[in-house]
């Protein structure tokens, strides 16, 4: 399928790059810029400052809180769910800091290098649109969680002030609480210190939340683009024979037109595949046709090799990131399920909305990587089926051996592994959900 240069989509991950830059995870460059500097100039200091304040500082205070003082079970569970998610994300931060160049090389392969081979830009555009859809869906649930959490905290503070106005001198005044349970080493009970502390917590939640959302949706988008490239490769293999003959016929178009019959019915017949092949064979020798077919098939094989190498490099680079995702999702989903059951039983409507939104965000976070990983494995496996549809029976025997080698390599499953412990696919998603529910059932019995 011919594609013009003007129709080619560029900068597949533009939104993610802006988000990753703003949150201090590296100065991500688009592949067409030809620049791979990770932390140039002043940005290095900006990155160090933001990670110390919001990751080391905020997440550190957030981690201390569940284990300081006596906590109600619902408050403990809600706080613990954030602690698990944010603390295990530190491993992902390490990968984005110190494996930044490898990830950028993978993106360059997807956006630039693969365009040296057969491409379907309509498929690329659909993939970009799909990536944007699940990115904004995840961000929506993240914003909903944080927004409801802070709204709940503001309403709780209004109730606290109302109680304070109606209380007499002998009434026991409960401590003033924040929206999200977090350990604060200073006194924040008065408005002069409470409002800045409330804002500090809000910014911290937004910052760490966007780090999590940016990393996970970016990784999911990369996986989906790789699976999309396998779909394009299937199309390239299936159409290899027809594309080669069409290209050869275009080279002899003027000469062929002189010999075409004038009858319109016959002209229509000449556009069929059989007559297209007859015209080509009339102007080219068998050796020339075989050479053109070989060039097309070699390009398909090289495209497959580039794709397989890209997936293997990505799997090796982000292997521990997937392991982190599985551990954090299993623990966080279990904890949030306990929190949801607590809020539902006590009819805490606003808190229930927050818990449900966070639960949906955790499910989406895990589903993005498992479902896209499963799609990658599925599309990579279908390459062997594409070989069977490539009209190999019309090709010379010498070229069939190339197709056989391609089929044999495609039949070896391509999977994304979580440090060798599990494969990122639909079965893994179901296993995590079952395990989370099992732990939830045990915790629920302990509460009773």
C-alpha positions in Angstrom: 0.0 0.0 0.0 1.7 3.2 -1.1 1.9 6.0 1.4 2.9 9.6 0.8 5.4 11.2 3.1 2.9 13.9 4.1 0.4 11.4 5.4 2.9 9.8 7.8 2.0 10.4 11.5 4.8 11.6 13.7 5.6 11.8 17.4 3.5 9.0 18.6 4.2 9.7 22.3 4.1 13.5 22.3 1.7 13.8 25.3 3.7 11.2 27.3 6.9 13.0 26.6 5.5 16.3 28.0 4.2 14.5 31.1 7.5 12.7 31.7 9.5 15.9 31.2 7.3 17.9 33.6 7.5 15.2 36.3 11.3 15.2 36.1 11.8 11.8 34.6 14.2 12.9 31.9 14.3 15.3 29.0 12.6 13.0 26.5 13.4 13.9 22.9 11.3 12.9 19.8 13.3 10.5 17.6 13.2 12.9 14.6 15.1 15.5 16.8 18.2 13.3 16.8 19.0 14.2 20.4 19.3 11.6 23.2 20.5 13.8 26.1 18.6 12.7 29.2 19.3 15.5 31.7 20.8 18.5 29.9 21.9 21.6 31.8 19.5 23.0 34.3 17.0 20.2 33.9 19.3 17.9 35.9 18.9 20.1 39.0 15.1 20.4 38.4 14.9 16.6 38.2 16.9 16.1 41.4 14.9 18.7 43.3 11.5 17.3 42.2 12.4 13.7 43.0 13.8 14.6 46.4 10.7 16.7 47.3 7.9 14.7 45.8 9.2 11.1 45.6 11.6 10.8 48.5 9.9 13.4 50.7 6.2 13.1 50.0 6.2 9.3 49.5 8.4 8.9 52.5 6.0 10.8 54.8 3.1 8.9 53.2 4.9 5.6 54.0 5.4 6.5 57.7 1.8 7.4 58.3 0.1 4.0 58.5 2.5 2.8 61.1 2.4 5.8 63.4 -0.3 5.9 66.1 -3.5 4.0 66.2 -5.5 3.9 63.0 -9.0 2.8 62.1 -9.1 -0.1 59.8 -10.7 1.8 56.8 -8.2 4.7 57.2 -5.3 2.2 57.5 -6.3 0.3 54.4 -6.9 3.4 52.3 -3.5 4.8 53.3 -1.8 1.5 52.7 -3.1 1.2 49.2 -1.4 4.5 48.2 1.8 3.5 50.0 2.0 0.2 48.1 1.4 1.8 44.7 3.8 4.7 45.2 6.7 2.8 46.9 6.9 0.1 44.3 6.8 2.7 41.6 10.3 3.7 42.7 11.6 0.7 40.7 10.0 2.0 37.6 11.6 5.4 38.3 15.0 3.7 38.4 14.4 2.2 35.0 13.3 5.5 33.5 16.4 7.3 35.0 19.1 4.8 34.2 17.6 2.9 31.2 16.4 6.1 29.5 18.6 5.7 26.4 17.5 2.1 25.8 13.8 3.1 26.0 14.4 6.0 23.6 16.1 3.6 21.2 13.1 1.4 21.3 10.8 4.4 20.5 13.1 5.4 17.6 12.8 1.9 16.1 9.0 2.1 16.2 8.7 5.7 14.9 11.7 6.0 12.5 13.5 2.7 11.7 10.5 0.6 10.8 9.4 3.2 8.2 12.3 2.0 6.0 10.0 -1.0 5.4 6.3 -1.5 4.5 4.0 0.6 6.5 0.2 1.2 6.8 -0.3 4.7 8.1 -4.0 4.2 8.7 -3.2 1.4 11.1 -0.6 3.6 12.8 -3.1 6.4 13.2 -5.7 4.0 14.7 -3.1 2.8 17.2 -2.2 6.3 18.2 -5.9 7.0 18.7 -6.3 3.9 20.8 -3.3 4.8 23.0 -4.8 8.3 23.6 -8.1 6.7 24.6 -6.7 4.4 27.3 -4.2 7.1 28.4 -7.0 9.6 29.1 -9.2 6.9 30.6 -6.5 6.1 33.2 -5.8 9.8 33.9 -9.5 10.4 34.3 -9.8 7.7 37.0 -6.6 9.1 38.6 -8.0 12.6 38.7 -11.3 11.3 40.0 -9.6 9.5 42.8 -7.4 12.5 43.8 -10.3 15.0 43.3 -12.7 13.0 45.4 -10.1 12.4 48.1 -9.5 16.1 48.5 -13.2 16.9 48.3 -13.8 14.4 51.0 -11.0 15.9 53.1 -12.4 19.4 52.6 -15.9 18.3 53.7 -14.5 16.5 56.7 -12.7 19.8 57.7 -15.9 21.7 57.3 -17.6 19.2 59.7 -14.7 19.6 62.1 -15.1 23.4 62.1 -18.8 23.1 62.6 -18.2 20.8 65.6 -15.7 23.2 67.0 -18.1 26.1 66.9 -20.9 24.1 68.6 -18.6 22.4 71.2 -18.4 23.7 74.7 -15.3 23.9 76.9 -15.7 20.4 78.2 -16.2 18.7 74.8 -13.3 16.6 73.5 -12.2 18.1 70.2 -11.0 15.4 67.7 -7.8 16.2 65.8 -8.0 18.0 62.5 -7.4 15.6 59.7 -6.1 15.9 56.1 -7.7 14.6 53.0 -5.1 11.8 52.5 -3.6 10.2 55.6 0.0 11.3 55.7 2.5 11.8 58.5 3.2 15.5 59.1 6.1 16.3 61.4 4.7 19.8 62.3 1.6 21.1 63.9 -1.0 21.8 61.3 -4.2 22.3 63.4 -4.4 26.0 62.9 -5.5 27.6 59.6 -2.1 29.3 59.1 -0.4 26.0 58.8 -3.3 23.7 57.8 -4.0 25.4 54.4 -0.4 25.3 53.2 -0.2 21.6 54.4 -3.4 20.8 52.5 -2.0 22.4 49.3 1.3 20.5 49.8 -0.5 17.2 50.1 -2.7 18.0 47.0 0.4 18.9 44.9 2.2 15.8 46.2 -0.7 13.5 45.2 -1.0 15.1 41.8 2.7 14.9 41.2 3.2 11.2 42.2 -0.1 10.3 40.6 1.0 11.7 37.2 4.3 9.9 37.5 2.5 6.6 37.9 0.0 7.4 35.1 2.6 8.7 32.8 4.9 5.7 33.1 2.2 3.1 32.9 0.3 4.5 29.9 3.6 5.2 28.1 4.7 1.6 28.5 1.2 0.4 27.4 1.4 2.6 24.3 4.8 1.3 23.3 3.6 -2.3 23.6 0.5 -1.5 21.5 2.6 0.1 18.8 4.8 -2.9 18.6 1.8 -5.2 18.2 0.5 -2.9 15.6 3.7 -3.2 13.7 3.3 -7.0 13.7 -0.2 -6.4 12.1 1.4 -4.3 9.4 4.1 -7.0 8.9 1.3 -9.5 8.3 -0.2 -7.3 5.7 3.2 -6.9 4.1 3.8 -10.6 3.8 0.3 -11.4 2.6 0.5 -8.7 -0.2 4.2 -9.4 -1.1 3.4 -11.2 -4.3 0.8 -8.8 -5.6 2.8 -5.7 -4.6 5.9 -7.0 -6.4 3.9 -7.7 -9.6 2.2 -4.3 -9.4 5.5 -2.6 -9.0 6.9 -4.4 -12.0 3.8 -3.6 -14.1 4.1 0.1 -13.2 7.6 0.0 -14.7 6.2 -1.3 -18.0 2.9 0.6 -17.9 3.4 2.7 -21.0 4.6 -0.2 -23.1 1.7 -2.4 -21.9 -0.9 0.3 -22.6 0.1 0.3 -26.3 -0.9 -3.4 -26.5 -4.0 -3.2 -24.4 -7.3 -4.0 -26.3 -9.6 -1.0 -26.9 -12.8 -2.9 -25.8 -13.8 -1.6 -22.3 -14.7 -5.1 -21.1 -11.3 -6.4 -22.0 -9.6 -3.4 -20.3 -11.6 -4.2 -17.1 -10.4 -7.8 -17.4 -6.8 -6.6 -17.6 -7.0 -5.2 -14.1 -7.6 -8.6 -12.5 -4.7 -10.4 -10.8 -4.4 -13.1 -13.4 -4.0 -10.6 -16.2 -1.7 -8.4 -14.2 0.6 -11.4 -13.8 0.3 -12.2 -17.5 1.3 -8.7 -18.5 4.3 -8.8 -16.1 5.5 -12.1 -17.4 5.2 -10.8 -21.0 7.7 -8.0 -20.3 10.1 -9.7 -17.7 12.0 -12.9 -17.6 11.4 -15.5 -14.8 14.8 -14.6 -13.3 13.9 -10.9 -13.1 10.6 -11.6 -11.5 12.3 -14.0 -9.0 14.8 -11.3 -8.2 12.1 -8.7 -7.5 10.1 -11.2 -5.3 13.3 -12.0 -3.4 13.9 -8.3 -2.7 10.3 -8.0 -1.4 10.6 -11.1 0.8 14.0 -10.1 2.2 12.6 -6.8 3.2 9.7 -8.6 5.1 12.2 -10.8 6.8 14.4 -7.9 7.8 11.3 -6.1 9.1 10.4 -9.1 11.2 14.0 -9.2 12.6 13.9 -5.6 13.5 10.6 -6.1 15.3 11.7 -9.1 17.2 14.9 -7.4 18.2 12.9 -4.4 19.4 10.5 -6.5 21.5 13.4 -8.5 23.0 15.2 -5.3 24.0 12.1 -3.8 25.4 11.3 -7.0 27.4 14.9 -7.1 28.8 14.9 -3.4 29.6 11.5 -3.2 31.4 11.4 -6.8 32.9 11.5 -5.6 36.5 9.0 -2.9 35.8 6.5 -5.5 34.8 7.4 -7.5 38.0 6.8 -4.3 40.0 3.5 -3.8 38.3 2.2 -7.3 39.2 3.3 -7.0 42.9 1.8 -3.6 43.4 -1.4 -4.4 41.5 -2.0 -7.6 43.5 -1.4 -5.9 46.8 -3.2 -2.6 46.0 -6.3 -4.2 44.5 -6.7 -6.5 47.5 -6.4 -3.6 49.9 -8.8 -1.4 47.9 -11.3 -4.2 47.8 -11.3 -4.2 51.6 -11.6 -0.4 51.6 -14.6 -0.6 49.2 -16.4 -3.1 51.3 -15.8 -1.0 54.4 -17.1 2.2 52.8 -20.1 0.4 51.2 -21.2 -1.2 54.5 -21.0 2.2 56.3 -22.6 4.2 53.4 -19.8 6.7 53.2 -20.9 7.9 49.8 -18.2 10.3 48.9 -15.4 8.1 50.3 -17.0 5.2 48.5 -16.8 7.1 45.2 -13.1 7.7 45.9 -12.4 4.1 46.7 -14.3 2.9 43.6 -12.4 5.4 41.4 -9.1 4.2 42.9 -10.2 0.6 42.4 -11.0 1.3 38.7 -7.6 3.0 38.3 -5.8 0.0 39.7 -7.7 -2.4 37.5 -7.0 -0.1 34.4 -3.3 0.1 35.4 -2.9 -3.7 35.4 -5.2 -4.3 32.4 -3.3 -1.8 30.1 -0.1 -3.8 30.4 -1.5 -7.3 30.5 -4.0 -6.8 27.6 -1.4 -5.0 25.4 1.1 -7.7 26.2 -1.4 -10.4 25.2 -2.1 -8.5 22.0 1.6 -8.4 21.2 2.0 -12.1 21.6 -1.1 -12.8 19.6 -0.2 -10.6 16.6 3.4 -11.8 16.6 2.1 -15.4 16.4 -0.1 -14.6 13.4 2.9 -13.8 11.2 3.2 -17.6 10.5 -0.5 -17.6 9.3 0.3 -14.6 7.1 3.0 -16.6 5.4 0.4 -19.3 4.4 -1.7 -16.5 2.8 1.2 -15.0 0.8 0.6 -16.9 -2.4 3.7 -18.9 -1.8 2.5 -21.6 -4.3 3.1 -19.1 -7.2 6.6 -18.3 -6.1 9.8 -20.2 -7.2 10.9 -23.1 -4.9 14.1 -21.2 -3.9 12.0 -18.4 -2.4 9.7 -20.7 -0.5 12.6 -21.7 1.7 12.8 -18.0 2.9 9.2 -18.1 3.7 9.7 -21.4 5.6 12.5 -19.8 7.7 10.2 -16.8 8.5 7.4 -19.1 9.5 9.6 -21.2 11.8 10.8 -18.1 13.6 7.3 -16.7 13.9 6.1 -19.9 15.5 8.4 -19.2 18.5 6.2 -17.3 20.9 7.2 -13.7 21.7 6.2 -12.8 25.2 6.8 -10.0 27.6 8.1 -11.4 30.9 7.9 -10.1 34.4 11.5 -10.9 35.4 10.9 -14.5 34.3 8.1 -15.2 36.9 5.1 -14.5 34.7 4.1 -13.5 31.2 2.2 -10.3 30.7 -1.0 -11.6 29.1 -4.7 -12.1 29.8 -4.0 -15.2 31.9 -1.7 -13.2 34.1 -4.4 -10.5 34.6 -7.0 -13.2 35.7 -4.4 -14.8 38.0 -3.7 -11.5 39.7 -7.4 -10.8 40.2 -8.0 -14.2 41.6 -5.1 -13.9 44.0 -6.2 -10.4 45.1 -9.7 -11.7 45.8 -8.4 -14.7 47.7 -6.4 -12.4 50.0 -9.4 -10.1 50.3 -11.5 -13.1 51.4 -8.9 -14.0 54.1 -8.7 -10.4 55.3 -12.5 -10.1 55.4 -12.7 -13.2 57.6 -10.1 -11.8 59.9 -12.2 -8.7 60.4 -15.2 -10.7 61.4 
